[in-house]
Amino acid sequence: MRKIITADVFAFARVIKASGMREQLTAFIRKLAAQDKELDVEAVGYEGLLVMIEALAERKAENALYEALGSIAEMKPSDIQNLPPAEFFKLFKDISEENDIKAFFGYVSGILGKS
């Protein structure tokens, strides 16, 4: 697995745009920003993933997520799609732990525009 790079910000912006989940993600980011304490990375990762899964009912958004995560995990999108659920959630947790996920989603939100 590699660290998140600038291209990933745009990849996740495409996921958010395709799914129409901008409002849910904005609320999630505001909740993170309001916390004064140190972030519980595992909780943030799972909650962020659940926000995304909830909004990813459309196939084009689901495929965009597989592409974005596959790039970070250095896996094919089809390999991400075929992961057992426990491994999929672990992958998202690992990505969250290896990166500043709060800042990352802040950048993604900035690209999509402030509300």
Secondary structure, 3 states (H helix, E strand, C coil): CCCCCHHHHHHHHHHHHHHCCHHHHHHHHHHHHHCCCCCCHHHHHHHHHHHHHHHCCCHHHHHHHHHHHHHHHCCCHHHHHCCCHHHHHHHHHHHHHHCCHHHHHHHHHHHHCCC
